[in-house]
Amino acid sequence: MAKEYEVIIIGGGPAGLSAGIYTSRARLSSLLIERGVVGGQIADAELVENYPGFAQGISGTELGQLMQQQAARYGLETITAEAIGFELKGEKKVVKTTKGDFSARAVIIASGSERSKLGVPREEELTGKGVSYCATCDGPFFKEKPVAVVGGGDVAITEALHLVKFASKVILIHRRDRLRATRILEERAQAEPKIEFLWNSVVEKIEGEDVVKRLSLRQVKTGEKSTLDVAGAFVAVGFKPNTDYLKGVLPLDDAGYIITNEKMETKVAGIFAAGDVRLNSAQQAITAAGDGATAAIFAEKFLSG
């Protein structure tokens, strides 16, 4: 028998935690399901500088913890589990997890996204053996060693700036001839002597038997092939929404993002989506938090009829 709540929130990042603050404060029995660390991807950020209210910045881990404490103060229940299925049973929505089934009349999906992979040979085999998707997690393993960061957006630059604390040098590999990152991050990267840029280049293969030894590269304009000796490869080439468990339940776009309106409503009454998991999200902590608040407000209106 599925344990029942008024609202279930899937995902414990800024969107889910913000939703939890609002639903719990509205005295709705609420359960938040998070498969990993509360705070979501923001927990990997060493310093968050653009979240209002923290003039000197705040670590992503601390920001997530503060939001959880605020929600728990109003009664939000949190469990560590992974959503693996979803069923509609009349007005009830049943969320199947690795710790059992839970049901509610309203569900807020804030399961976020995860780093996209390069999809090149040896990437899977060498993940955790030099291939990484989190500089904050794995940077200390590469003291005085050369590493590469693949990507050209905010995440890639943030990763590179963190890695210079440990690595002997950081080579940033980008398929274009200019960065997509915000200007302030670009300026910091350009001013950092330990960061080198490899433009118009893509990784075609990661080489090494037991650990990463080198990258096979291709120059996209000339087709020229080359190799780059590195001890680590940090991948930051975009995100994939965590929505596999929703296929057949909700309309998704071709990339797997959830389609919502301005109220965070999906096509199914009583199901809302917030944050990075929804189509056209700005993929920022502050906008995710706003999405979560909006979803919670309209979930409350839905439950009140």
N, C-alpha and C positions, 0 to 999 in steps of 0.2 A: 504494500500500500504506500503510495507516494505521500510524503509529508507535505502538508499544505501551508502556503503563505498567501498573502495578498499580492506581494510583488517579489519576483525573483530577478536578480541582476547578475548577468553573466559577464565576468571580467572585473578585475580590481585595479584598473589604472585610474587616471584622473576622471574619466567619464563615468566609470562605474562607481567610484567612491563619491563623486559629487552627487550622483543619482541616489546613492545610499543615504547621504546626509539629508537630502530633501524628503525621500519617502519615509525614513525613520522619524524625522522631525514632524512629519504629517501624521504620525501615529499609525502608519501602515506596517503590518508585520512583514518584514523584509529579510530576504536571504541573499547574500552576495557569494557567488561561487568564483573562486580564483584558482587557477591550476598551478601558479608559481608564486612569485614574490608579490605581495600587495604593493601596488604602485605601478605595476606593469613595466613597460619599457623605460619609463622615466626613472625607475630604480637604477638603471645602468648609467644614468647621467651623473658625472662627478659634481657638476655645478650647473644649476638651472638659473639663468640670469634674467629671463624675460617673463617670469611669473609674478604678477603684481603683488605687492605687499612685502617683498623681500629685497630691500634696497641693495644689499650686498650679495644677493644670490643665496641659493640654498641647495644642498645636495638632493638629488632625486630620491634617494632612499628616505631622507628625513621628511621631504615633502609628502611622500606617500604615507609614511607613518603618522604624520600629523593629520592628514585627511582621514585615515582609518580611525584614529582616536576620536576625532570629532564625530564621525558617524556612529561609532560604538557608544558614545555618550548618550545618543538618542535611542539606542537599542538595536542597531543593525547587527544581525547575526552573520558571521563569516565562516565559510568552510574552505579547506584546501582540497579541491577536486577538479577534474577535467570534464567539461561537457562533451559527451560523445554521441548524443542523440536528442531528438526533439519530436514530440508528438502533440497533435491537437485532438482533444477529446471534448467536444462541445465547447463550452466557454472556458474550459480549463486547458492550460498549456502544461505539458509534462516535460521537464528537462531531465534527461537521463545522464547520469554522471558516473564516474568511477567509484563513487561512494553511495550509490543508490539513486532512486528517483525522487524528484521534488516537483510539486505542481503549484500553479498560481493562476489567477485570472489575468494578471498583467506581467509581462516579461520585458525587461530592458536589456538588450544585447549590447554589450560594451566589451566584446572579447578581443578587440584591437587587431593588430597585425603582427607579423614576424618578418624578420629579414629574408629577403629573396636570396636565392642561391645563384651562383654563376652558371651552374649546369655544365661544368667542364669535367673532363676526365680527372680522376683521383681526388676530386673535391670531397666527396662523401667519405672515402677511405681515410683521408688525412684530416678530417674535422676533429679537433681536439689534439691534433699532433702537428700543429703549425697553422692550420686553417681555423679562423675564428670569426665570429660575428659580433664580438663584444670586446672592445679595447679595455674598458673598465674592468672586466672580469679577468682578462688574460694578459694584459699589458706587462705586468711584473715578471712574467716568464721569459721576457725577451730583453733582459738587461744587456746593454752593449752589443746587441745584435741588429743587423739590418732587417727591416720589415717593409712590407708593401701594404698600402691601403687602396682598395679598388672602389672607385666611385668619385663623384664630384659635387655632391650636394652637402647640405648642412651636416648630416650624420657623418659622412666621410671626413669632412674637415674637422669636426669635433673629435672623431677617433684619432686622426693624425696628430692633432694638438695634444691629446692625452698621451699618445705613444712616445712623443719626444722626451718625456720624463724618464723613459727606460731605454729605448732603442738607440743604437749608435747613429742611425739615420732612418728616415721614413720616406719611402718613394710613393708618391700618390699617382696612381694610374687612372687616367680618365679617357673615355672614348671620344671626347670632344676637345676643342682647342681652347675652351674657357670653362670656368667653374659655374655650377648652378647654385652655389651656396650664397647666403646673404653676404652683403658687402663687408660687414664687420668681421665675420669669420674669415672671409677671403683675405682681408688685410692682415689679420693675425697670422694666417698661414704663409702668406708671401713674406712676412717679416721674420719668420722662424728659420734660422740658418740650417737646421737639421732636416727640414722638409724639402725634398726635391720633387719636381713635377715631370711626369711622363705623359705628354699630350697625344691625342689621337691614337690611343693604343688600347687593345683589349687582351685579356688573358684567354689563351686557347687551351692551356693544360697546366696543371699543377704537378710538379715532379718531385719524387722522393720515395724511398722504399718505406721507411718507418716514420720519418718526419719530413716536413717540407724542406726541400733543398733549393729549388729554383722554380721560376715561372716561365712558361713558353708564351711569348707575346707576338702579336701581329699589329703592324702599323696600318690603320684603317684606310689611309689615303694612298699609300704606296704598295701595300701588301707585303712589305718587308717583314721577315721573321727574325726574332731575336730571343735571347734568354736573359733572365735576371736572377742573380743569386740572392736569395733572401732566406731568413729562418722562419718567417711568419707571413701569412697573407690574411689581412683583415678585410672582409667583404662587406661593402655598404653600397649596394646598387639598387636599393628600393625595398618595397615591402609587399607582402602577400597577406590579405585579410584572413583571419581565423574563422572561416565560415563553412568548413567542410561538413560539419555536423548539421547544417541547416539546409543542405541541398534537398530539394523536393518539398520543403516547407515554406520557404520565402522566395520571392523573385530576387535573383542576384544579377548583377551585370556580368559581362564576359570575364572580368578579372576576379569575380567573386565578392564584390562589394555589395552591401545592402542598400537598396533604394528607399529613401525616406522623403517625406515632405518637410516643411519648415517646423512642424510640431514634433519631428522625429518619429512620426508614425510610419509604419510599413503598410503594405497592402493587406495585412491580416490584422483585424481589430484586436487591440490589446497587446500587440507586440510592437515595441519601439526599438530603435537602434541609435547609438550615440558614439561619438569619437571616431577613431581611425578606421573602424570597421564599416562605416557607411560611405556611400559614394560622395565624392567631392568634399571630403573632410579636409580641413587645412592642415591636419596632422601636427597640431601644436597642443601642448598640455592645457593651455588656457582655453582654447576653443573646444577641446574635448570636455573640459569641466563644464563649460557653458552648455554643450550638447546634453550632458548628463542631467543638469538642472532642468533643462527644457523638457527632456523625456520624462523626468519624474513628475513635473508639474502636470503634464498632459496625461500621464498614467493615473495620477490621482483623480483628475477630471473624468477619465474613462471609468474608473472604479465607482465613482459617485453617481454615474449614470448621466 
